[in-house]
Amino acid sequence: MKVRKDVYGLPKGDTTLEWYEKAVALMKTRDTSDPTSWAYLGAIHGISPNPQWNYYWSQYAPFPPKTETDGFWERCQHQSWYFLPWHRMYLAYFEQIVAQAIVELGGPDDWALPFWNYCDTENPLALDIPEAFTTPADSSNNLWMPNRHNQVDRSSVTLKALKKKIYTTSPQETGYGGPETKFNHSGGSNGALESYPHNHVHVDIGGAMGNPDTAGLDPIFWLHHANIDRLWQVWLNEGEGRSNPDEKNWLNFKFNFHDKDKQAVTLTPKEVEDTRKVLSGYTYEGVAPSAPGAVTKAAKGAVAGRKMAVMPLEIVDATQKAQALTAQPSRVSLSLSAKKASRKSAKTVSKQEGGKRMMLRFENIKGTGLVPVQSVYLEIPGEDGIPQAYLAGSLALFGLERASTADEHHSGSGLSEHLDITELVNSLQDSGKFNADKLDVLIQSNRPMPNESSVSVGKISLYSE
């Protein structure tokens, strides 16, 4: 059984990445219509609408007709409860195909995909893309890609998602794995892990990684997703009732792939819950494997009970028109006392009264191009009257352009994001700095906004229990 290892823990002299680079080079020579080619595998995740004109895709022309790729290309699941199992399947077949290419080249027969653990706070290099992917910075290194940022921000790799005890997102609570959907290539709300660190790492790196339609062409993509896959097992190992969905619509949904022999195959989430049973099987270095079915009915009942007990959030105030996000900071004002007196007032939110939840929701986010991570602050007047900004969170709009375009898979209504601001509001109230009648929200881009990019938020809302 293969063991996927931390790329930064590979011992001196290890050849894992050397053979990976050689396999990528070989796979790039194969026709785009070949299911074991680099381009074909990248297109499974997504492909640009006009790939022959796309900077990253044009080198892989000619492209096969849609009749040959329908059901196999553009299949990635995002903003969905299938996000985790689909990407596990995708990585498994990718690893199998790369491993066979390495054997063809005369390499070892036990190659396993490493993972990039950018969350490791004890490793001073963890936030950096491994050196093998960045040097030499030219086309002679098949692990190198142009236009990348070679480091991610520490704030992007938080593991707060692991605190979530429920897998499926609902209107009342954000789950670890995402909202219940049918096939969902893009658009809607993220699960906690998909938002942090998944989307943030994609957007921080930028380049091909910044867009789902090109991300699969970047060799670092696969190490990033190996870490996301690893974190699924880490979450299950946290216990306290954590479990995968047991609904048939999740367990038995079929996804199409090709194996190393170019044969069409299908897999279901039920078949990939236990990594030891995925194809030839694998585990992650430092992570104990466990059978997902081992969670007791009592534990699942406890989770269901917590889910039922969550108070619904009511809208307190919302913007009335779309808000464009530009290179300059954007500000909107919301009122915490905007609701009628007959409803519970958001002013009652405090630690002493049980910490009622408050949330900012950003709906119908639409745009074009690659948009940097957007930091969201609450602005509170200081004693001298000068506003002070307090970080509430950030928005990583991975897949923005695709989600903004209507097609056969989705409506084009854009992305939705939400930020839980309960702890921040509690802290500001306790310090006496909070004005319940006015909530100024500041949105600022972490990096310069590209001239060819645009983004607007259809509605910004404040919700409270």
ABEGO torsion letter per residue (X at the ends): XBBBBBAAABBBGBAAAAAAAAAAAAAAABBAABAABAAAAAAAAEBBABAAABAAAAAAOBBBBAAAABGABGABBBGBAAAAAAAAAAAAAAAAAAAAAAAAAGBBAABBBBBBBAABAABAAAABBBAAAAOBBBAABAABBBGBBABBBAAAABAAAAABABABBBAABBBAAEBBBBBBABEEBBBAAAAOAAAAAAAAAEEAAABAAAAAABAAAAAAAAAAAAAAAAAAAAEGGBBBBABAAAAABBBBBBBAAGBBBBBBAAAAABAAABEAEBBBBGBBBBBAAABBAAAAAAAAAAAAABBBBBBABBBABBBBBBABBBBBBBBAAABBAABBBAAABBAAAGGBBBBBBBBGBBEBEBBBBBBBBBBBBBAAGBBBBBBAEBBBBBGAAAAABBBAABAGAEBBBBBBAAAAAAAAAAAGABBAABBBBBBBBABBBBAABBBBBABBBBBBX
